Amino acid sequence: MTASGTARRQARVLIFDADDTLWENNVVFERVIDDFLAWLDHPTLDRAETRAILDDIERANAVAHGYGSKVFLRSLAECLERLRERPVTDAERQEIHRLALALVEHRVELMPGVAEALDELAGRHELLLLTKGDRDEQQRKLDASGLLHHFGAAHIVAEKNVDTYRWLIREHGFAPADAWMIGNSPKSDILPARAAGLNAVFIPNENTWVLENDELDPTDGGVLRLAAFRDLLRHF
């Protein structure tokens, strides 16, 4: 039987991603990148080529240093250094920080229907939150969201992989087949959760970070695909 056909009857634990599932996140980074590429204005590489270099740098830094705005600023500086083939000046570093002010000042903007849906879901299911990134930065967003009271527990982890989901199962003692991971990232939310035996709900976000994209098996009956967050109420 498919995920959509069994969700209402079997679901007991709903685990939510945060960034780009509960609230907008990557769209702010994308705006900073657009401004950075316009400012950099490389004389021989077009924007797509320059962005590809930045993506490679971000990919390496995510492995070495994790996630969050501090690592992102590091990646921008390294990209500038690589393309200009010299160390970044203090003035350039200050300009990068100016371009990225939105990351510091940005207020949490909830996805449509999130607050209302969580109000209903919390009355019917056990809700958990699982997000990755810089602990202090993620905690600030969680506090600002006004959503924490819906969750029995909120976990901030360095990475969301199969081992993370297996740890979560042990930590809370639920049966994987009766739990659902809900998120927008194939790489972090859907594939490792499925590999750990959980069901999953994929809610695409057009602004999902390129490094979080991956291929999903369209025949996987353990993945429920929804168009919007509020659609969860029709299944759970």
ZAMAR-759600 format. One record per residue (C-alpha): residue in three letters; x, y, z. Coordinates in steps of 0.2 Angstrom, whole numbers, padded with zeros to 4 digits, always signed. Each point is the difference from the previous one (the first is absolute). Example, Ala and Ser with C-alpha at 12.3 -4.5 7.8 and 13.67 -1.06 7.14 Angstrom:
% residues 2
ALA+0062-0022+0039/SER+0006+0017-0003/
//
This chain:
% residues 236
MET+0000+0000+0000/THR+0007+0017-0004/ALA+0005+0014+0012/SER-0015+0011-0004/GLY-0012-0015+0003/THR+0007-0005+0018/ALA+0006+0017+0007/ARG-0016+0004+0010/ARG-0001-0017+0008/GLN+0018-0003+0004/ALA+0008+0016+0004/ARG+0005+0003+0018/VAL+0016+0010-0001/LEU+0002+0015-0011/ILE+0018+0007-0002/PHE+0002+0017-0008/ASP+0014+0008-0009/ALA+0002+0019+0004/ASP+0009+0010-0013/ASP-0011+0001-0016/THR-0013-0011+0007/LEU-0007+0010+0015/TRP+0007+0017-0006/GLU+0009+0007-0015/ASN+0019-0001+0002/ASN+0010-0003-0016/VAL-0009+0014-0010/VAL+0010+0012+0011/PHE+0016-0008-0004/GLU-0004+0000-0019/ARG-0003+0019+0001/VAL+0017+0002+0008/ILE+0008-0010-0014/ASP-0008+0010-0013/ASP+0007+0016+0007/PHE+0017-0008+0003/LEU+0001-0006-0019/ALA-0006+0017-0006/TRP+0013+0009+0011/LEU+0014-0013-0005/ASP-0004+0003-0018/HIS+0014-0012-0007/PRO+0007+0006-0016/THR+0001-0017-0009/LEU-0012-0012+0009/ASP-0019+0002-0001/ARG-0011-0001+0015/ALA-0004-0019-0002/GLU+0019-0004-0001/THR+0003+0010+0015/ARG-0014-0007+0010/ALA+0006-0018-0004/ILE+0017+0005+0008/LEU-0009+0007+0015/ASP-0011-0016+0001/ASP+0016-0011+0000/ILE+0008+0011+0014/GLU-0016-0001+0010/ARG-0001-0019-0002/ALA+0018-0002+0007/ASN-0003+0012+0014/ALA-0016-0009+0005/VAL+0009-0016+0003/ALA+0015+0009+0009/HIS-0009+0013+0010/GLY-0019-0003+0000/TYR-0014+0012-0004/GLY-0006+0017+0004/SER+0003+0018-0005/LYS+0018+0000+0007/VAL+0005-0014-0011/PHE-0009+0008-0014/LEU+0010+0016+0002/ARG+0016-0010+0000/SER-0005-0008-0017/LEU-0003+0017-0008/ALA+0017+0006+0006/GLU+0008-0015-0007/CYS-0009+0001-0016/LEU+0006+0018-0002/GLU+0018-0005+0004/ARG+0000-0014-0012/LEU-0007+0011-0014/ARG+0011+0015+0003/GLU+0015-0011+0003/ARG+0005+0009+0016/PRO-0004+0002+0018/VAL-0016+0009+0004/THR+0003+0018+0006/ASP-0008+0007+0016/ALA-0011+0012-0011/GLU-0006-0015-0010/ARG-0004-0010+0016/GLN-0010+0014+0007/GLU-0010+0002-0017/ILE-0004-0019+0001/HIS-0007+0002+0018/ARG-0010+0015-0006/LEU-0007-0010-0014/ALA-0005-0013+0012/LEU-0008+0011+0013/ALA-0017-0007-0005/LEU+0006-0017+0008/VAL+0002+0008+0017/GLU-0015+0012-0001/HIS-0012-0012-0008/ARG-0016-0004+0010/VAL-0007-0017+0000/GLU-0014-0001-0013/LEU-0011-0015+0002/MET-0006-0010-0015/PRO-0018+0002-0004/GLY-0011-0010+0011/VAL+0013-0006+0012/ALA-0006+0007+0016/GLU-0018-0006-0003/ALA+0005-0017-0005/LEU+0012-0003+0014/ASP-0014+0005+0012/GLU-0011-0014-0007/LEU+0013-0013-0002/ALA+0007+0002+0018/GLY-0017-0005+0006/ARG+0000-0016-0009/HIS+0018-0006-0001/GLU+0017+0001+0009/LEU+0010+0014-0009/LEU+0019+0001+0000/LEU+0012+0012-0009/LEU+0016-0004-0008/THR+0011+0013-0007/LYS+0019+0001-0005/GLY+0012+0015+0000/ASP+0008+0011+0012/ARG-0007-0003+0017/ASP-0001+0018+0006/GLU-0007+0006-0017/GLN-0013-0013-0001/GLN-0006+0002+0018/ARG-0002+0019-0003/LYS-0011-0004-0015/LEU-0010-0013+0010/ASP-0003+0012+0014/ALA-0005+0014-0012/SER-0012-0012-0009/GLY-0012-0001+0015/LEU-0003-0018-0005/LEU+0010-0010+0013/HIS-0015-0003+0011/HIS-0007-0012-0013/PHE+0015-0012+0002/GLY+0003-0013+0013/ALA+0019+0002-0004/ALA+0011+0010-0012/HIS+0017-0006-0005/ILE+0013+0010-0009/VAL+0013-0011-0008/ALA+0016+0002-0010/GLU-0006-0011-0014/LYS-0016-0009-0005/ASN+0005-0017-0006/VAL-0005-0018+0003/ASP+0009-0001+0016/THR-0009+0016+0006/TYR-0017-0008-0003/ARG+0005-0016+0008/TRP+0006+0009+0015/LEU-0017+0010+0000/ILE-0010-0017+0000/ARG+0010-0006+0015/GLU-0001+0016+0009/HIS-0019+0001+0000/GLY-0004-0019-0002/PHE-0012+0001-0014/ALA-0003-0013-0013/PRO+0007+0006-0017/ALA-0014-0006-0010/ASP-0012+0011+0010/ALA+0010+0016-0002/TRP+0001+0012-0014/MET+0014+0013-0004/ILE-0007+0015-0008/GLY+0011+0012-0010/ASN+0006+0008-0016/SER+0017-0007-0002/PRO+0002-0017-0009/LYS+0018-0001+0006/SER-0003+0003+0018/ASP-0018-0003+0004/ILE-0006-0013-0012/LEU+0013-0012-0005/PRO+0009-0003+0017/ALA-0017-0001+0009/ARG-0005-0014-0012/ALA+0016-0009+0001/ALA-0003+0000+0019/GLY-0017-0008-0002/LEU-0011+0015+0002/ASN-0013+0006-0011/ALA+0002+0018-0008/VAL-0010+0014-0006/PHE+0008+0011-0014/ILE-0006+0018-0001/PRO+0011+0008-0014/ASN+0006+0018+0002/GLU+0005+0008-0016/ASN+0014+0009+0010/THR+0008-0016+0007/TRP+0019+0002+0001/VAL+0007-0009-0015/LEU+0011-0011+0011/GLU-0015-0007+0008/ASN-0007-0007-0016/ASP+0000-0018-0005/GLU-0010-0013-0010/LEU-0015-0008+0008/ASP-0007-0016-0005/PRO-0017+0004-0008/THR-0006-0018+0004/ASP+0004+0001+0019/GLY-0016-0003+0009/GLY+0007+0006+0016/VAL+0001+0018-0006/LEU-0015+0011+0000/ARG+0002+0015-0012/LEU-0010+0016+0005/ALA-0001+0017-0009/ALA-0001+0011+0016/PHE+0002-0002+0019/ARG-0019+0002+0004/ASP-0003-0016-0011/LEU+0006-0010+0015/LEU-0017+0002+0008/ARG-0008-0010-0014/HIS+0011-0015+0005/PHE+0004+0001+0018/
//
